[in-house]
Amino acid sequence: MNLGILFGGSSFEHEISIVSSITMQKVFKKTNLVNIFVSSDREFYLIDKKDMKSSTFSSGAYKKCKKLQLQKGGFVITGMMGAKPVVTDAILNLIHGRDGEDGKMAALMEFNGIPYISPRLEACAMSYNKLYTKFFAGSVGVKTLPYEILTINDERKITTPLPVIIKPSRLGSSIGVSIVKDISELDYALDVAFEFDTDILIEPFMEGIKEYNQAGSFTDDWELSIIEEPHKEEFLDFEKKYMDFSRDGTVTSADISPELVNKIQDSFKQIYGTLFRGSIIRCDFFVQNGEVYLNEINPIPGSMANYLFDNFEDMVVNLSSLLQKEPKIKIDYAYIHSIQSAKGKA
Amino acid sequence: MNLGILFGGSSFEHEISIVSSITMQKVFKKTNLVNIFVSSDREFYLIDKKDMKSSTFSSGAYKKCKKLQLQKGGFVITGMMGAKPVVTDAILNLIHGRDGEDGKMAALMEFNGIPYISPRLEACAMSYNKLYTKFFAGSVGVKTLPYEILTINDERKITTPLPVIIKPSRLGSSIGVSIVKDISELDYALDVAFEFDTDILIEPFMEGIKEYNQAGSFTDDWELSIIEEPHKEEFLDFEKKYMDFSRDGTVTSADISPELVNKIQDSFKQIYGTLFRGSIIRCDFFVQNGEVYLNEINPIPGSMANYLFDNFEDMVVNLSSLLQKEPKIKIDYAYIHSIQSAKGKA
């Protein structure tokens, strides 16, 4: 099978997407990977396996690779002899942040009738914006932490008691995130967050709260990963997360009770529901006093959280064979015909 | 100025989009319209002004028109001599329902760097799905009617007292909508709604509730239409709404108190906020006992609600000149460089 790996994008997380895609070269052992890079100016390039190393991108050498066009049915190489298709059975959307997680790639693939592994457009919108994630989680009965919202033109006043955690509404990978313990730190933290977004989310920062990550997918049945308790200091800064995106080993399950495992798995299934069909996501949960809270949905997790699965490759191949397209809509011009005949023009 | 009119799409509302686009030919008097049709199989065609009549589409004659490709910067005609650009200063997204209102066109335009009038991707997601509209309205302090949700695999039991109105979550133009006054009608109404969506919304049907429509946009300032009290029987069925999409006259303002005008305008501004920048939308409100409730957001209203504006054309031209693109993200490969130097590969 030929699996397209779509990575890069016009995103603050462009570089970690490159790291994720390089990791995929090691993770997939039986599958032929077709690496499609989206440059920061949103051109598509076909990258040979031998060039799948970070220097290809940081040096600009990718510009000498074959340029691709996206058209109905898939990517093509255009040239003097017409368009030559780049054969992919499915595309794995591995663009973190803008372009990938905001729904653009989903829209491009869906519109062009290309099978793809990724949250669909609506699922992207609900997970890319952390405020909407809270609405959505509430609607499927999953708790989230209390919060307040500040937009860029609001007065810089908050009501949540310190310490608080400050996050841009629409970014992942801890970019622009700060913990504010003293009110004197607030202004700078807001400056940082507003550099990345016009809306920011303020939540209570719970010292010592337990965090657990659950990844999974639905193929012909649930495919749930082990539950990991991520190692962290206060929280992972960008550089540490960055290194984290190149993980390809395996980890051990969190040492938690079967009851808590069930609660976390149930919460994951509620979130994934039908909205996230076609995707592999990771949900990060907080647990306090036995209650499970959704912290965030990673709609396109770093290196797709391969290290949490027994057999990531088989799951991807299985999912690829089960991808659904939007239902066809039959257009028969019945209304136009009836209006025409009413007007005597039929 | 050259304004692209993008219409059609793979949508249950394909035909009403054609009607809307034909109406635009009369509404724009000074602007050169470039008509771009999206066929039901999602090919783009350039339609000459003389062919902008319903029979071009219902007869299939559009297939003889020039085919377009969408690429970075805009649409092009490809041929033996290479790609010839189709010049547009901005694109007006006039695709109702799927493809247009679900965010796909917004994603395609944004990704390709084409200025466009339409709700952006996130705004589409929040207005296309009526459940998400309720979350969003609540978050900006605008009331909506109480509701319950039924998904296709749920038991067919409802708790809202009759009469109720049953709507597919993701469609406009009253498609699949029924009023259920007697419990014996419920099953058939659900069958109809589930033909169009996997999720449906059930709301109390308020006999005699007042309805008011407010359209508007934000250019360099608010551009609000008059407020219309739509004539209706119980509600407009599809065929009547269909005819409604060809309106190009003007209507008179609803005869309501200045206080109610203010309340409706304020609610509109809250909804439009920053989320809907770049678009012209119509909000349909209910009023009961002086309270204003948002019924729905029409992210791409029929014939863009031109008949509610004093000078629709000037507003569109003004908005076209003020459209914002996503902020550029500078990618300097700083992290990759720092990792490379840590590994001694720099």
Interface residues (C-beta under 8 A of the other chain):
Chain A: S10 S11 F12 H14 E15 I16 I18 V19 S40 R42 E43 S54 S55 F57 S58 Q69 Q71 K72 R98 D99 D102 G103 K104 A106 A107 L108 E110 F111 N112 G113 L121 E122 C124 A125 M126 Y128 N129 L131 Y132 F135 F136 S139 I149 T151 T198 F238 E239 Y242 M243 T274 E326 K328 I329 K330 I331 Y333 A334 Y335 I336 H337 S338 I339 Q340 K345
Chain B: S10 S11 F12 H14 E15 I16 I18 V19 S40 R42 E43 S54 S55 F57 S58 Q69 Q71 K72 R98 D99 D102 G103 K104 A106 A107 L108 E110 F111 N112 G113 L121 E122 C124 A125 M126 Y128 N129 L131 Y132 F135 F136 S139 I149 T151 T198 F238 E239 Y242 M243 T274 E326 K328 I329 K330 I331 Y333 A334 Y335 I336 H337 S338 I339 Q340 K345
